Amino acid sequence: MWWWVLIWALLLVCAAAWIGSRLWDLWGRSKDFGREVAIAQERLEQVQGQLELLGERISSPDQLAVFGDPATLRKEHERARARQRHARAHRRAARRPTWARHVD
């Protein structure tokens, strides 16, 4: 009869140890999750700050590209791309070694 009590007590101790280990693991994961949430919140605050700056640039809905004329927007886009290509070519030319630069 005492053997049965000892077996049941051993089963209860093992179950308590297993539940304790699972709870300890859950506690560690919840701390990690809390850290990730804090990092995500900081990133979200940074992005919201940038969005506020962009919102200040666009004062009216007419300035949004969605509401503009596609032909004029395309021309503006092509002009901006040409300016970027031209500026990049100048930057690349300035960084060339002296022996590779054009004499013209």
C-alpha positions in Angstrom: 0.0 0.0 0.0 2.8 2.4 0.8 4.3 1.8 -2.6 1.1 3.1 -4.3 1.3 6.3 -2.2 5.0 6.7 -3.1 4.2 6.2 -6.9 1.4 8.7 -6.8 3.6 11.2 -4.9 6.3 10.7 -7.5 3.8 11.3 -10.3 2.6 14.5 -8.7 6.2 15.7 -8.2 7.0 15.0 -11.8 3.9 16.6 -13.1 4.6 19.7 -10.9 8.2 19.8 -12.3 6.9 19.6 -15.9 4.3 22.3 -15.4 6.9 24.5 -13.7 9.3 24.1 -16.6 6.5 24.9 -19.1 5.5 28.0 -17.0 9.2 29.1 -16.8 9.5 28.8 -20.6 6.3 30.7 -21.1 7.6 33.5 -18.8 10.8 33.7 -20.9 8.9 33.9 -24.1 6.6 36.6 -22.8 9.6 38.7 -21.8 11.1 38.3 -25.3 7.7 39.2 -26.8 7.6 42.3 -24.6 11.0 43.3 -25.9 10.0 42.8 -29.5 6.8 44.8 -28.9 8.9 47.7 -27.4 11.2 47.6 -30.5 8.3 47.6 -32.9 6.7 50.5 -31.0 9.9 52.5 -31.4 10.1 51.8 -35.1 6.4 52.7 -35.5 7.0 56.0 -33.8 9.9 56.8 -36.1 7.8 55.9 -39.2 4.9 58.0 -37.9 7.3 61.0 -37.5 8.4 60.6 -41.1 4.7 60.3 -42.2 4.0 63.6 -40.4 6.8 65.3 -42.3 5.4 63.9 -45.6 1.9 65.0 -44.6 3.2 68.6 -44.1 4.7 68.6 -47.6 1.3 67.7 -49.1 -1.0 70.4 -48.1 -4.0 69.6 -50.4 -5.3 66.5 -52.0 -4.7 68.1 -55.5 -1.0 67.6 -55.0 -1.4 63.8 -54.7 -0.3 62.0 -57.9 -3.5 59.9 -57.9 -5.6 63.0 -58.6 -3.3 64.5 -61.3 -3.3 64.3 -65.1 -1.3 61.2 -66.1 0.4 62.8 -69.1 1.7 65.8 -67.1 2.7 63.5 -64.2 4.6 61.3 -66.6 6.4 64.2 -68.1 7.4 65.5 -64.7 8.6 62.0 -63.8 10.7 61.7 -66.9 12.2 65.2 -66.2 13.0 64.2 -62.7 14.6 61.0 -63.9 16.7 62.9 -66.5 17.9 65.3 -63.8 18.8 62.4 -61.6 20.7 60.7 -64.4 22.5 63.9 -65.2 23.5 64.5 -61.6 24.7 60.9 -61.3 26.8 61.3 -64.4 28.4 64.4 -63.0 29.1 62.7 -59.7 30.6 59.7 -61.5 32.7 62.0 -63.7 34.0 63.9 -60.7 35.1 60.6 -59.0 37.0 59.3 -62.0 40.8 59.3 -61.8 42.6 62.1 -63.7 43.8 59.7 -66.4 40.3 58.6 -67.2 38.6 62.0 -67.4 37.6 63.6 -70.6 39.9 66.5 -71.8 37.1 68.3 -73.6 
